[in-house]
């Protein structure tokens, strides 16, 4: 085996080990930005299109409206 072939084999093995190690780390301890809100919506969920007017809607707003908690914050009117 030539020196160049040995160097490329070592480089490929280091790259493979780094890739496998990175994926294992992400599966074992996912970073905060991959987590979800308290309503279960992932942080980086794109907006959805309102079929009535075509404007984008935030998924968190849809979830709060569906759950009935949209106006239950501090200062919400009590009937």
Phi and psi in degrees as a GROMACS rama.xvg file:
@    title "Ramachandran Plot"
@    xaxis  label "Phi"
@    yaxis  label "Psi"
@TYPE xy
-82.0584  165.722  UNK-2
-64.742  -36.2528  UNK-3
-66.0924  -39.8471  UNK-4
-66.7419  -38.6371  UNK-5
-65.1428  -43.3778  UNK-6
-62.3227  -43.0775  UNK-7
-67.1474  -36.608  UNK-8
-64.4529  -43.8447  UNK-9
-64.0892  -43.2839  UNK-10
-62.5202  -41.8718  UNK-11
-65.0034  -40.7122  UNK-12
-66.8152  -39.1493  UNK-13
-64.4441  -42.7574  UNK-14
-63.475  -41.3982  UNK-15
-63.9939  -44.5228  UNK-16
-64.1406  -39.9371  UNK-17
-65.6531  -39.7884  UNK-18
-66.2759  -48.8671  UNK-19
-63.7725  -41.3401  UNK-20
-63.6087  -39.9842  UNK-21
-65.3426  -44.9142  UNK-22
-64.7883  -39.5874  UNK-23
-63.7558  -41.3472  UNK-24
-64.5995  -42.4854  UNK-25
-65.566  -34.2204  UNK-26
-74.6888  -36.6151  UNK-27
-75.7243  -41.5499  UNK-28
-140.092  84.9727  UNK-29
-67.5464  142.96  UNK-30
-67.8966  163.597  UNK-31
-60.8356  -33.9584  UNK-32
-72.1664  -10.8576  UNK-33
-94.1013  -0.384103  UNK-34
-84.9894  -177.387  UNK-35
-118.632  164.35  UNK-36
-74.079  176.695  UNK-37
-67.1216  -17.8401  UNK-38
-89.1772  -2.45121  UNK-39
92.2577  8.248  UNK-40
-91.6199  125.853  UNK-41
-58.4639  147.063  UNK-42
-58.9835  -39.788  UNK-43
-102.851  42.8587  UNK-44
-79.5998  127.26  UNK-45
-71.6369  157.928  UNK-46
-65.1241  155.471  UNK-47
-105.976  158.526  UNK-48
-92.3083  130.074  UNK-49
-71.7032  122.673  UNK-50
-69.5175  -18.0699  UNK-51
-77.5746  -53.1342  UNK-52
-115.331  -4.48952  UNK-53
79.8049  6.00535  UNK-54
-85.5853  150.398  UNK-55
-74.0186  141.961  UNK-56
-120.772  142.142  UNK-57
-73.9141  133.679  UNK-58
-65.1302  -33.9456  UNK-59
-60.7806  -38.755  UNK-60
-64.2804  -41.6021  UNK-61
-63.1757  -42.0573  UNK-62
-65.4635  -43.8301  UNK-63
-64.0273  -40.2574  UNK-64
-65.1009  -40.3409  UNK-65
-66.4278  -41.0169  UNK-66
-76.9686  -16.4345  UNK-67
82.2936  23.7339  UNK-68
-112.094  17.2497  UNK-69
-68.3737  -35.3587  UNK-70
-112.692  23.205  UNK-71
-99.7276  20.236  UNK-72
-81.2722  -170.668  UNK-73
-64.8606  131.664  UNK-74
85.6092  10.3125  UNK-75
-71.5488  143.008  UNK-76
-69.2191  140.411  UNK-77
-109.073  127.58  UNK-78
